Amino acid sequence: MQNGTPKNTLKIADNNTDKSDQGRRVTVAAAFRSQQNKQIMESITIKKQHN
C-alpha cells in the first residue's frame, strides 16, 4: 500500500464490497437450493402417484 493512502478508507471500501458480494452469493445459493427442493418434492409426488 502507498504511504499517502489512509489504510482505513481502503479497508472500509473492501468490507462493503465483500459484504454485498457475499450477500449476492448467498441469495443465489438460496434460490438455487429452493429450486432443487422444489424439483425433489415434485419427483417424490410423481413417484407416490405411480404406486
Protein Blocks (a to p, Z undefined) as FASTA:
>chain_A
ZZklcfklmmmmmmmmmmmmmmmmmmmmmmmmmmmmmmmmmmmmmmmmmZZ
